[in-house]
Amino acid sequence: MPQAPEQSPDPVVHVTQQPRFVSQSDGRVRAYYPGEDWFVVGADRADAVDKLADEVDLRMQNPDYVADHFAMTQRHLAGERTPGFEASEISRGEYEHRIIVAADRLHDLPRPDQGDE
């Protein structure tokens, strides 16, 4: 039976980006992530959130975008500051704890087919 790979003791880089929302005069909402050079516009805040998530998913498929995002992360680890963008090194144990907490939160969300019961 093959052995499980060893866990690396190296820290994990954790990035948090807080989206920003700007109401437009026509009622639409512009959404963007600080430090990024792109934005989306939704009919309302919920639509802007959906469009922002879709755009991030699309951009994460682009190796050039991923490389740029990695470079921005490295600059922040070296001391650059952008309000709403945080990069830090955390321990493997803290990373695994965050994964468990995130999974629990997702599990507790109502499914679209169940509604808010």
N, C-alpha and C positions, 0 to 999 in steps of 0.2 A: 504494500500500500504506500503510495507516495506521501511524503510528509507535507504538511501545510507550510507555505512560505513564512519565513520569519517576519515579524512586524518590525518595521524600521523605527529606531528610536528618534529619528530626525523629527523636528517640529513640522507641523503642517501650516501652510499659509492659508489664513482665513480672510476672505474679503466680504465686506458688508457695504452695500450701496443702498441709500435711502432715496427713493424716487421723489421728484419734485413735481407739483401740479400747479398750473397757472390757469385761472379762469380767463377766458377770452370774452371780449365784449359781445360776441354773438351767442354766448352760452356754451360754446364748446370748451373743452379742457385740453391744454397742452401738457404733455407729460414727458419728462426726461430724467436721466441719471446725471448727477453732477460729475464733471470731468469728461463726459462723453460729448461728441460733436454731432449728435443726432437727437431727434425728438419725434413724437407721434402726437396726433390730435384726435381726440375722441368726441363723440356727441355729448358725453357727460363723463363724470369721473370714472364710473364703472367701465364704460367703453374704453376710456383712456388706459385704464389698468390692463384690460384684456389686450389692447393693441400693443402696449409696452411689453407685456409678457411674450406675445407672439413675435415681436421684433427682436427681442433678446434671443429667443430660441432660434430664429433665423440667422442672426449674426453669429451665434456660437458655432454655426456650421461652417463659417468662413475662417480659414486658417490665418488670414491677414488680420482679421478683427481679433481673434484669440491672441495672436502675437502682440498686437497693440495693447490689449487689455493686460496681458502679462507684463509688458514693459511698464505700464502705468502702475501696476501693483508693485513692481520692483522699486520704482521711484518713491512710492509711498512708504515702503519698508525702509528706504534710505532717508526719509524725513520730509518728503513733499507732503503738503496738506491741501486737501480739497474738502470743504464741508460736505458731509453726506457720503463721502467715500472713505472707508477705513480698511486698512490692511494690517494684519498682525500675525505673528507666529504663535501658534498654540500647541500644546502637547498632543500627542496621539490620543491619550486618554480623554482629554477635553473634546477633541474632534469627534471621537466615537460617542461621547455623551451627547453632543449636539445633534448628531445623526439620529440617535434614539429619540430625543425630545422632538425633533422635527417630524419624524415618522409618527410619533404619538399624536402630534397636533394634526397632521394630515389625516390620520385614521379617525379622529374625532370630528372632522368636518362633515357636514351633511352631504350626501351624494346627490347629484342633480336629479336622479330618478326617485329620490326619497323626499325631496323638499325639506323644509325646516320643520321637523316634527318635534 
